[in-house]
Amino acid sequence: MDGTKFNRRFLKMLLKMQCEKETLDYVIQEMRAVLGEKMPEEDAVRAYLKDPGKKTTLTVGQQVLAMDKLLEDAEVNFHMICDMVRYQNMKEAGMVHSVDEFLQLLRSGRTQNE
């Protein structure tokens, strides 16, 4: 295996691990904000989110909250990716020339829709 393929694989693995960590950290932080003292052990939440089909010590309510926060994080990431694709398309079409210009256009459009 050449070094380039190895480096790409390694980088992809590191990015995946970092994304998973950030997502799990977000879910735990948000659950803690909602549950306070009734927050389950972090390891139990991580284990549940990594494999929801396995037996867990989380209550049904905690499972629902964990899944809801996971979906909330995924929704934010999806919107960000959509905005990145919009920016790329608008830049290629000559409609915007900078990220700042795109963000200003995006914000004005969202303000008008609200």
N, CA, C and O atoms as CSV, one atom per row, in Angstrom:
chain,resi,resn,atom,element,x,y,z
A,1,MET,N,N,0.863,-1.174,0.000
A,1,MET,CA,C,0.000,0.000,0.000
A,1,MET,C,C,0.906,1.232,0.000
A,1,MET,O,O,1.831,1.335,0.806
A,2,ASP,N,N,0.630,2.158,-0.908
A,2,ASP,CA,C,1.477,3.352,-0.937
A,2,ASP,C,C,1.117,4.308,0.192
A,2,ASP,O,O,0.045,4.209,0.790
A,3,GLY,N,N,2.030,5.237,0.476
A,3,GLY,CA,C,1.877,6.153,1.602
A,3,GLY,C,C,0.672,7.052,1.493
A,3,GLY,O,O,0.066,7.395,2.508
A,4,THR,N,N,0.305,7.448,0.273
A,4,THR,CA,C,-0.834,8.348,0.085
A,4,THR,C,C,-2.133,7.678,0.513
A,4,THR,O,O,-2.949,8.284,1.208
A,5,LYS,N,N,-2.325,6.424,0.097
A,5,LYS,CA,C,-3.537,5.700,0.480
A,5,LYS,C,C,-3.587,5.495,1.982
A,5,LYS,O,O,-4.645,5.633,2.596
A,6,PHE,N,N,-2.448,5.165,2.576
A,6,PHE,CA,C,-2.396,4.969,4.017
A,6,PHE,C,C,-2.734,6.268,4.733
A,6,PHE,O,O,-3.523,6.267,5.678
A,7,ASN,N,N,-2.146,7.372,4.295
A,7,ASN,CA,C,-2.401,8.660,4.931
A,7,ASN,C,C,-3.867,9.054,4.822
A,7,ASN,O,O,-4.433,9.580,5.780
A,8,ARG,N,N,-4.492,8.812,3.676
A,8,ARG,CA,C,-5.911,9.130,3.501
A,8,ARG,C,C,-6.776,8.276,4.409
A,8,ARG,O,O,-7.720,8.770,5.025
A,9,ARG,N,N,-6.452,6.993,4.491
A,9,ARG,CA,C,-7.208,6.100,5.363
A,9,ARG,C,C,-7.073,6.527,6.818
A,9,ARG,O,O,-8.052,6.563,7.564
A,10,PHE,N,N,-5.845,6.850,7.209
A,10,PHE,CA,C,-5.579,7.258,8.576
A,10,PHE,C,C,-6.322,8.558,8.887
A,10,PHE,O,O,-6.939,8.682,9.946
A,11,LEU,N,N,-6.266,9.522,7.973
A,11,LEU,CA,C,-6.956,10.790,8.165
A,11,LEU,C,C,-8.463,10.576,8.261
A,11,LEU,O,O,-9.123,11.176,9.110
A,12,LYS,N,N,-9.009,9.724,7.394
A,12,LYS,CA,C,-10.442,9.424,7.424
A,12,LYS,C,C,-10.833,8.795,8.758
A,12,LYS,O,O,-11.876,9.124,9.324
A,13,MET,N,N,-9.992,7.890,9.256
A,13,MET,CA,C,-10.266,7.253,10.539
A,13,MET,C,C,-10.233,8.288,11.670
A,13,MET,O,O,-11.101,8.277,12.543
A,14,LEU,N,N,-9.238,9.179,11.657
A,14,LEU,CA,C,-9.153,10.214,12.688
A,14,LEU,C,C,-10.354,11.154,12.641
A,14,LEU,O,O,-10.899,11.519,13.683
A,15,LEU,N,N,-10.765,11.546,11.441
A,15,LEU,CA,C,-11.927,12.422,11.294
A,15,LEU,C,C,-13.192,11.746,11.808
A,15,LEU,O,O,-14.009,12.373,12.482
A,16,LYS,N,N,-13.346,10.481,11.489
A,16,LYS,CA,C,-14.519,9.732,11.954
A,16,LYS,C,C,-14.543,9.665,13.478
A,16,LYS,O,O,-15.588,9.870,14.096
A,17,MET,N,N,-13.402,9.381,14.074
A,17,MET,CA,C,-13.325,9.305,15.534
A,17,MET,C,C,-13.647,10.660,16.166
A,17,MET,O,O,-14.362,10.723,17.167
A,18,GLN,N,N,-13.126,11.737,15.590
A,18,GLN,CA,C,-13.374,13.070,16.126
A,18,GLN,C,C,-14.852,13.449,15.995
A,18,GLN,O,O,-15.433,14.018,16.919
A,19,CYS,N,N,-15.451,13.135,14.858
A,19,CYS,CA,C,-16.879,13.426,14.660
A,19,CYS,C,C,-17.742,12.663,15.655
A,19,CYS,O,O,-18.673,13.222,16.234
A,20,GLU,N,N,-17.435,11.398,15.851
A,20,GLU,CA,C,-18.186,10.600,16.820
A,20,GLU,C,C,-18.046,11.175,18.219
A,20,GLU,O,O,-19.029,11.285,18.952
A,21,LYS,N,N,-16.825,11.542,18.590
A,21,LYS,CA,C,-16.585,12.110,19.921
A,21,LYS,C,C,-17.362,13.404,20.100
A,21,LYS,O,O,-18.020,13.592,21.123
A,22,GLU,N,N,-17.296,14.301,19.119
A,22,GLU,CA,C,-18.011,15.573,19.215
A,22,GLU,C,C,-19.517,15.357,19.317
A,22,GLU,O,O,-20.195,16.037,20.087
A,23,THR,N,N,-20.032,14.422,18.548
A,23,THR,CA,C,-21.466,14.136,18.575
A,23,THR,C,C,-21.881,13.584,19.934
A,23,THR,O,O,-22.864,14.040,20.519
A,24,LEU,N,N,-21.138,12.608,20.435
A,24,LEU,CA,C,-21.467,12.023,21.738
A,24,LEU,C,C,-21.333,13.061,22.848
A,24,LEU,O,O,-22.156,13.103,23.762
A,25,ASP,N,N,-20.301,13.896,22.771
A,25,ASP,CA,C,-20.132,14.964,23.770
A,25,ASP,C,C,-21.322,15.922,23.745
A,25,ASP,O,O,-21.808,16.346,24.794
A,26,TYR,N,N,-21.785,16.259,22.545
A,26,TYR,CA,C,-22.943,17.159,22.408
A,26,TYR,C,C,-24.182,16.533,23.050
A,26,TYR,O,O,-24.887,17.189,23.817
A,27,VAL,N,N,-24.442,15.277,22.738
A,27,VAL,CA,C,-25.625,14.594,23.277
A,27,VAL,C,C,-25.561,14.560,24.801
A,27,VAL,O,O,-26.553,14.848,25.471
A,28,ILE,N,N,-24.416,14.216,25.340
A,28,ILE,CA,C,-24.265,14.140,26.798
A,28,ILE,C,C,-24.446,15.513,27.436
A,28,ILE,O,O,-25.123,15.636,28.457
A,29,GLN,N,N,-23.856,16.532,26.852
A,29,GLN,CA,C,-23.993,17.902,27.376
A,29,GLN,C,C,-25.450,18.334,27.386
A,29,GLN,O,O,-25.926,18.901,28.370
A,30,GLU,N,N,-26.157,18.068,26.300
A,30,GLU,CA,C,-27.562,18.465,26.200
A,30,GLU,C,C,-28.444,17.650,27.144
A,30,GLU,O,O,-29.388,18.181,27.729
A,31,MET,N,N,-28.137,16.369,27.291
A,31,MET,CA,C,-28.898,15.545,28.233
A,31,MET,C,C,-28.682,16.044,29.656
A,31,MET,O,O,-29.625,16.107,30.446
A,32,ARG,N,N,-27.446,16.399,29.983
A,32,ARG,CA,C,-27.135,16.896,31.321
A,32,ARG,C,C,-27.914,18.179,31.599
A,32,ARG,O,O,-28.393,18.387,32.714
A,33,ALA,N,N,-28.042,19.040,30.584
A,33,ALA,CA,C,-28.787,20.294,30.756
A,33,ALA,C,C,-30.262,20.023,31.054
A,33,ALA,O,O,-30.888,20.763,31.812
A,34,VAL,N,N,-30.807,18.980,30.470
A,34,VAL,CA,C,-32.225,18.639,30.674
A,34,VAL,C,C,-32.424,17.852,31.968
A,34,VAL,O,O,-33.346,18.134,32.733
A,35,LEU,N,N,-31.564,16.871,32.210
A,35,LEU,CA,C,-31.785,15.935,33.318
A,35,LEU,C,C,-31.153,16.360,34.635
A,35,LEU,O,O,-31.599,15.930,35.699
A,36,GLY,N,N,-30.135,17.189,34.582
A,36,GLY,CA,C,-29.464,17.624,35.808
A,36,GLY,C,C,-28.956,16.456,36.638
A,36,GLY,O,O,-28.148,15.656,36.167
A,37,GLU,N,N,-29.431,16.360,37.874
A,37,GLU,CA,C,-28.990,15.314,38.807
A,37,GLU,C,C,-29.405,13.904,38.364
A,37,GLU,O,O,-28.811,12.915,38.793
A,38,LYS,N,N,-30.407,13.821,37.520
A,38,LYS,CA,C,-30.909,12.512,37.079
A,38,LYS,C,C,-30.172,11.988,35.832
A,38,LYS,O,O,-30.592,11.012,35.211
A,39,MET,N,N,-29.071,12.659,35.484
A,39,MET,CA,C,-28.272,12.263,34.328
A,39,MET,C,C,-27.661,10.890,34.566
A,39,MET,O,O,-27.035,10.659,35.600
A,40,PRO,N,N,-27.839,9.967,33.604
A,40,PRO,CA,C,-27.222,8.641,33.753
A,40,PRO,C,C,-25.707,8.720,33.538
A,40,PRO,O,O,-25.180,9.764,33.155
A,41,GLU,N,N,-25.031,7.628,33.784
A,41,GLU,CA,C,-23.588,7.550,33.572
A,41,GLU,C,C,-23.278,7.807,32.089
A,41,GLU,O,O,-23.972,7.311,31.200
A,42,GLU,N,N,-22.221,8.592,31.847
A,42,GLU,CA,C,-21.841,8.916,30.467
A,42,GLU,C,C,-21.543,7.658,29.660
A,42,GLU,O,O,-21.920,7.563,28.492
A,43,ASP,N,N,-20.868,6.693,30.277
A,43,ASP,CA,C,-20.526,5.461,29.562
A,43,ASP,C,C,-21.777,4.726,29.085
A,43,ASP,O,O,-21.777,4.123,28.012
A,44,ALA,N,N,-22.843,4.778,29.887
A,44,ALA,CA,C,-24.101,4.118,29.510
A,44,ALA,C,C,-24.724,4.826,28.303
A,44,ALA,O,O,-25.261,4.176,27.405
A,45,VAL,N,N,-24.651,6.157,28.287
A,45,VAL,CA,C,-25.201,6.918,27.161
A,45,VAL,C,C,-24.385,6.620,25.901
A,45,VAL,O,O,-24.952,6.372,24.836
A,46,ARG,N,N,-23.058,6.645,26.022
A,46,ARG,CA,C,-22.184,6.362,24.865
A,46,ARG,C,C,-22.442,4.957,24.316
A,46,ARG,O,O,-22.550,4.764,23.105
A,47,ALA,N,N,-22.539,3.986,25.217
A,47,ALA,CA,C,-22.776,2.603,24.785
A,47,ALA,C,C,-24.120,2.482,24.075
A,47,ALA,O,O,-24.224,1.816,23.045
A,48,TYR,N,N,-25.138,3.120,24.622
A,48,TYR,CA,C,-26.465,3.070,24.007
A,48,TYR,C,C,-26.446,3.681,22.607
A,48,TYR,O,O,-27.000,3.102,21.673
A,49,LEU,N,N,-25.815,4.844,22.455
A,49,LEU,CA,C,-25.811,5.507,21.148
A,49,LEU,C,C,-24.971,4.761,20.121
A,49,LEU,O,O,-25.255,4.819,18.925
A,50,LYS,N,N,-23.954,4.072,20.573
A,50,LYS,CA,C,-23.126,3.299,19.637
A,50,LYS,C,C,-23.836,2.034,19.171
A,50,LYS,O,O,-23.581,1.546,18.070
A,51,ASP,N,N,-24.731,1.499,20.011
A,51,ASP,CA,C,-25.477,0.298,19.634
A,51,ASP,C,C,-26.826,0.281,20.351
A,51,ASP,O,O,-26.976,-0.386,21.374
A,52,PRO,N,N,-27.820,1.022,19.812
A,52,PRO,CA,C,-29.130,1.128,20.467
A,52,PRO,C,C,-29.874,-0.200,20.603
A,52,PRO,O,O,-30.813,-0.299,21.392
A,53,GLY,N,N,-29.475,-1.205,19.858
A,53,GLY,CA,C,-30.150,-2.499,19.921
A,53,GLY,C,C,-29.739,-3.351,21.104
A,53,GLY,O,O,-30.423,-4.314,21.451
A,54,LYS,N,N,-28.618,-2.996,21.728
A,54,LYS,CA,C,-28.148,-3.772,22.877
A,54,LYS,C,C,-28.894,-3.380,24.146
A,54,LYS,O,O,-29.467,-2.296,24.252
A,55,LYS,N,N,-28.865,-4.300,25.101
A,55,LYS,CA,C,-29.480,-4.030,26.404
A,55,LYS,C,C,-28.776,-2.839,27.050
A,55,LYS,O,O,-27.557,-2.702,26.955
A,56,THR,N,N,-29.559,-1.975,27.711
A,56,THR,CA,C,-29.008,-0.763,28.297
A,56,THR,C,C,-29.575,-0.531,29.687
A,56,THR,O,O,-30.638,-1.046,30.035
A,57,THR,N,N,-28.852,0.250,30.473
A,57,THR,CA,C,-29.332,0.634,31.797
A,57,THR,C,C,-30.132,1.932,31.740
A,57,THR,O,O,-30.697,2.351,32.750
A,58,LEU,N,N,-30.185,2.569,30.580
A,58,LEU,CA,C,-30.943,3.814,30.443
A,58,LEU,C,C,-32.442,3.529,30.510
A,58,LEU,O,O,-32.916,2.508,30.013
A,59,THR,N,N,-33.172,4.444,31.129
A,59,THR,CA,C,-34.628,4.321,31.133
A,59,THR,C,C,-35.141,4.628,29.731
A,59,THR,O,O,-34.407,5.151,28.892
A,60,VAL,N,N,-36.390,4.303,29.488
A,60,VAL,CA,C,-36.984,4.599,28.180
A,60,VAL,C,C,-36.937,6.106,27.916
A,60,VAL,O,O,-36.636,6.531,26.800
A,61,GLY,N,N,-37.229,6.901,28.922
A,61,GLY,CA,C,-37.191,8.353,28.764
A,61,GLY,C,C,-35.798,8.855,28.430
A,61,GLY,O,O,-35.646,9.757,27.606
A,62,GLN,N,N,-34.775,8.281,29.061
A,62,GLN,CA,C,-33.395,8.661,28.773
A,62,GLN,C,C,-32.995,8.238,27.362
A,62,GLN,O,O,-32.265,8.956,26.679
A,63,GLN,N,N,-33.468,7.083,26.931
A,63,GLN,CA,C,-33.190,6.619,25.573
A,63,GLN,C,C,-33.802,7.575,24.548
A,63,GLN,O,O,-33.157,7.940,23.565
A,64,VAL,N,N,-35.048,7.975,24.787
A,64,VAL,CA,C,-35.734,8.900,23.873
A,64,VAL,C,C,-35.000,10.229,23.823
A,64,VAL,O,O,-34.799,10.791,22.746
A,65,LEU,N,N,-34.600,10.735,24.985
A,65,LEU,CA,C,-33.881,12.006,25.034
A,65,LEU,C,C,-32.536,11.907,24.314
A,65,LEU,O,O,-32.163,12.810,23.564
A,66,ALA,N,N,-31.816,10.824,24.539
A,66,ALA,CA,C,-30.520,10.639,23.871
A,66,ALA,C,C,-30.706,10.614,22.358
A,66,ALA,O,O,-29.951,11.260,21.632
A,67,MET,N,N,-31.694,9.882,21.880
A,67,MET,CA,C,-31.939,9.791,20.441
A,67,MET,C,C,-32.386,11.135,19.880
A,67,MET,O,O,-31.992,11.510,18.775
A,68,ASP,N,N,-33.206,11.861,20.635
A,68,ASP,CA,C,-33.669,13.175,20.201
A,68,ASP,C,C,-32.493,14.135,20.052
A,68,ASP,O,O,-32.421,14.879,19.074
A,69,LYS,N,N,-31.579,14.124,21.006
A,69,LYS,CA,C,-30.410,15.009,20.940
A,69,LYS,C,C,-29.466,14.589,19.816
A,69,LYS,O,O,-28.827,15.435,19.190
A,70,LEU,N,N,-29.380,13.290,19.562
A,70,LEU,CA,C,-28.570,12.802,18.441
A,70,LEU,C,C,-29.147,13.287,17.113
A,70,LEU,O,O,-28.409,13.741,16.238
A,71,LEU,N,N,-30.457,13.190,16.969
A,71,LEU,CA,C,-31.120,13.661,15.750
A,71,LEU,C,C,-31.012,15.179,15.605
A,71,LEU,O,O,-30.863,15.690,14.495
A,72,GLU,N,N,-31.088,15.893,16.716
A,72,GLU,CA,C,-30.936,17.345,16.702
A,72,GLU,C,C,-29.549,17.726,16.156
A,72,GLU,O,O,-29.426,18.630,15.329
A,73,ASP,N,N,-28.521,17.032,16.623
A,73,ASP,CA,C,-27.159,17.291,16.150
A,73,ASP,C,C,-27.029,16.959,14.668
A,73,ASP,O,O,-26.386,17.695,13.919
A,74,ALA,N,N,-27.633,15.859,14.246
A,74,ALA,CA,C,-27.577,15.473,12.832
A,74,ALA,C,C,-28.280,16.509,11.953
A,74,ALA,O,O,-27.824,16.799,10.847
A,75,GLU,N,N,-29.377,17.059,12.439
A,75,GLU,CA,C,-30.116,18.071,11.687
A,75,GLU,C,C,-29.266,19.322,11.490
A,75,GLU,O,O,-29.234,19.886,10.396
A,76,VAL,N,N,-28.583,19.754,12.540
A,76,VAL,CA,C,-27.706,20.929,12.437
A,76,VAL,C,C,-26.601,20.667,11.419
A,76,VAL,O,O,-26.310,21.520,10.581
A,77,ASN,N,N,-25.987,19.485,11.490
A,77,ASN,CA,C,-24.917,19.146,10.546
A,77,ASN,C,C,-25.435,19.080,9.117
A,77,ASN,O,O,-24.749,19.513,8.191
A,78,PHE,N,N,-26.638,18.545,8.927
A,78,PHE,CA,C,-27.219,18.460,7.593
A,78,PHE,C,C,-27.437,19.862,7.012
A,78,PHE,O,O,-27.131,20.110,5.846
A,79,HIS,N,N,-27.960,20.761,7.823
A,79,HIS,CA,C,-28.183,22.141,7.355
A,79,HIS,C,C,-26.865,22.818,6.993
A,79,HIS,O,O,-26.791,23.578,6.027
A,80,MET,N,N,-25.829,22.534,7.777
A,80,MET,CA,C,-24.531,23.134,7.497
A,80,MET,C,C,-23.983,22.628,6.157
A,80,MET,O,O,-23.438,23.402,5.370
A,81,ILE,N,N,-24.131,21.348,5.909
A,81,ILE,CA,C,-23.671,20.779,4.644
A,81,ILE,C,C,-24.463,21.375,3.480
A,81,ILE,O,O,-23.890,21.689,2.437
A,82,CYS,N,N,-25.762,21.531,3.650
A,82,CYS,CA,C,-26.590,22.148,2.606
A,82,CYS,C,C,-26.118,23.564,2.305
A,82,CYS,O,O,-26.028,23.964,1.145
A,83,ASP,N,N,-25.819,24.316,3.354
A,83,ASP,CA,C,-25.326,25.678,3.151
A,83,ASP,C,C,-23.979,25.683,2.447
A,83,ASP,O,O,-23.713,26.567,1.632
A,84,MET,N,N,-23.135,24.723,2.745
A,84,MET,CA,C,-21.837,24.644,2.072
A,84,MET,C,C,-22.016,24.351,0.590
A,84,MET,O,O,-21.312,24.922,-0.243
A,85,VAL,N,N,-22.944,23.474,0.255
A,85,VAL,CA,C,-23.218,23.164,-1.151
A,85,VAL,C,C,-23.819,24.387,-1.847
A,85,VAL,O,O,-23.455,24.700,-2.981
A,86,ARG,N,N,-24.735,25.073,-1.170
A,86,ARG,CA,C,-25.301,26.304,-1.738
A,86,ARG,C,C,-24.209,27.328,-2.039
A,86,ARG,O,O,-24.175,27.924,-3.115
A,87,TYR,N,N,-23.323,27.518,-1.069
A,87,TYR,CA,C,-22.235,28.479,-1.257
A,87,TYR,C,C,-21.391,28.107,-2.471
A,87,TYR,O,O,-21.091,28.957,-3.309
A,88,GLN,N,N,-21.014,26.846,-2.562
A,88,GLN,CA,C,-20.183,26.399,-3.682
A,88,GLN,C,C,-20.897,26.641,-5.013
A,88,GLN,O,O,-20.290,27.137,-5.962
A,89,ASN,N,N,-22.171,26.294,-5.083
A,89,ASN,CA,C,-22.931,26.489,-6.326
A,89,ASN,C,C,-23.076,27.966,-6.675
A,89,ASN,O,O,-22.929,28.352,-7.835
A,90,MET,N,N,-23.364,28.790,-5.672
A,90,MET,CA,C,-23.542,30.221,-5.921
A,90,MET,C,C,-22.215,30.886,-6.294
A,90,MET,O,O,-22.187,31.807,-7.111
A,91,LYS,N,N,-21.137,30.427,-5.706
A,91,LYS,CA,C,-19.827,30.983,-6.047
A,91,LYS,C,C,-19.458,30.601,-7.482
A,91,LYS,O,O,-18.982,31.447,-8.240
A,92,GLU,N,N,-19.667,29.355,-7.857
A,92,GLU,CA,C,-19.374,28.910,-9.218
A,92,GLU,C,C,-20.234,29.642,-10.239
A,92,GLU,O,O,-19.799,29.865,-11.369
A,93,ALA,N,N,-21.450,30.017,-9.851
A,93,ALA,CA,C,-22.353,30.734,-10.757
A,93,ALA,C,C,-22.061,32.239,-10.774
A,93,ALA,O,O,-22.674,32.980,-11.543
A,94,GLY,N,N,-21.135,32.686,-9.936
A,94,GLY,CA,C,-20.798,34.098,-9.895
A,94,GLY,C,C,-21.787,34.946,-9.113
A,94,GLY,O,O,-21.762,36.174,-9.204
A,95,MET,N,N,-22.645,34.310,-8.355
A,95,MET,CA,C,-23.661,35.044,-7.586
A,95,MET,C,C,-23.090,35.638,-6.300
A,95,MET,O,O,-23.576,36.662,-5.820
A,96,VAL,N,N,-22.061,34.999,-5.741
A,96,VAL,CA,C,-21.352,35.513,-4.569
A,96,VAL,C,C,-19.858,35.337,-4.815
A,96,VAL,O,O,-19.435,34.492,-5.604
A,97,HIS,N,N,-19.072,36.154,-4.120
A,97,HIS,CA,C,-17.625,36.095,-4.327
A,97,HIS,C,C,-16.866,35.781,-3.045
A,97,HIS,O,O,-15.657,35.551,-3.082
A,98,SER,N,N,-17.567,35.769,-1.903
A,98,SER,CA,C,-16.912,35.470,-0.631
A,98,SER,C,C,-17.911,34.814,0.315
A,98,SER,O,O,-19.123,34.871,0.105
A,99,VAL,N,N,-17.379,34.198,1.350
A,99,VAL,CA,C,-18.227,33.582,2.371
A,99,VAL,C,C,-19.049,34.659,3.072
A,99,VAL,O,O,-20.232,34.462,3.351
A,100,ASP,N,N,-18.417,35.797,3.354
A,100,ASP,CA,C,-19.138,36.894,4.015
A,100,ASP,C,C,-20.334,37.343,3.184
A,100,ASP,O,O,-21.417,37.578,3.719
A,101,GLU,N,N,-20.134,37.458,1.886
A,101,GLU,CA,C,-21.226,37.863,0.992
A,101,GLU,C,C,-22.341,36.819,0.999
A,101,GLU,O,O,-23.523,37.159,1.029
A,102,PHE,N,N,-21.954,35.555,0.971
A,102,PHE,CA,C,-22.929,34.466,1.006
A,102,PHE,C,C,-23.718,34.480,2.322
A,102,PHE,O,O,-24.942,34.345,2.318
A,103,LEU,N,N,-23.012,34.644,3.441
A,103,LEU,CA,C,-23.684,34.657,4.742
A,103,LEU,C,C,-24.653,35.817,4.859
A,103,LEU,O,O,-25.742,35.669,5.413
A,104,GLN,N,N,-24.261,36.967,4.340
A,104,GLN,CA,C,-25.152,38.129,4.366
A,104,GLN,C,C,-26.414,37.843,3.550
A,104,GLN,O,O,-27.522,38.159,3.982
A,105,LEU,N,N,-26.244,37.256,2.391
A,105,LEU,CA,C,-27.375,36.892,1.542
A,105,LEU,C,C,-28.249,35.843,2.228
A,105,LEU,O,O,-29.477,35.929,2.202
A,106,LEU,N,N,-27.610,34.870,2.832
A,106,LEU,CA,C,-28.329,33.804,3.521
A,106,LEU,C,C,-29.128,34.362,4.694
A,106,LEU,O,O,-30.295,34.013,4.872
A,107,ARG,N,N,-28.515,35.215,5.482
A,107,ARG,CA,C,-29.206,35.807,6.634
A,107,ARG,C,C,-30.375,36.678,6.205
A,107,ARG,O,O,-31.441,36.632,6.820
A,108,SER,N,N,-30.187,37.472,5.154
A,108,SER,CA,C,-31.289,38.335,4.706
A,108,SER,C,C,-32.454,37.506,4.190
A,108,SER,O,O,-33.610,37.883,4.381
A,109,GLY,N,N,-32.172,36.395,3.545
A,109,GLY,CA,C,-33.222,35.496,3.077
A,109,GLY,C,C,-33.965,34.840,4.205
A,109,GLY,O,O,-35.184,34.679,4.137
A,110,ARG,N,N,-33.250,34.456,5.249
A,110,ARG,CA,C,-33.888,33.807,6.398
A,110,ARG,C,C,-34.702,34.810,7.194
A,110,ARG,O,O,-35.751,34.462,7.735
A,111,THR,N,N,-34.238,36.047,7.275
A,111,THR,CA,C,-34.972,37.080,7.994
A,111,THR,C,C,-36.287,37.376,7.286
A,111,THR,O,O,-37.316,37.566,7.933
A,112,GLN,N,N,-36.254,37.415,5.971
A,112,GLN,CA,C,-37.484,37.689,5.199
A,112,GLN,C,C,-38.491,36.562,5.348
A,112,GLN,O,O,-39.699,36.797,5.320
A,113,ASN,N,N,-37.994,35.320,5.510
A,113,ASN,CA,C,-38.888,34.159,5.633
A,113,ASN,C,C,-39.501,34.033,7.015
A,113,ASN,O,O,-40.490,33.319,7.185
A,114,GLU,N,N,-38.942,34.704,7.996
A,114,GLU,CA,C,-39.438,34.551,9.371
A,114,GLU,C,C,-40.580,35.468,9.689
A,114,GLU,O,O,-41.096,35.448,10.806
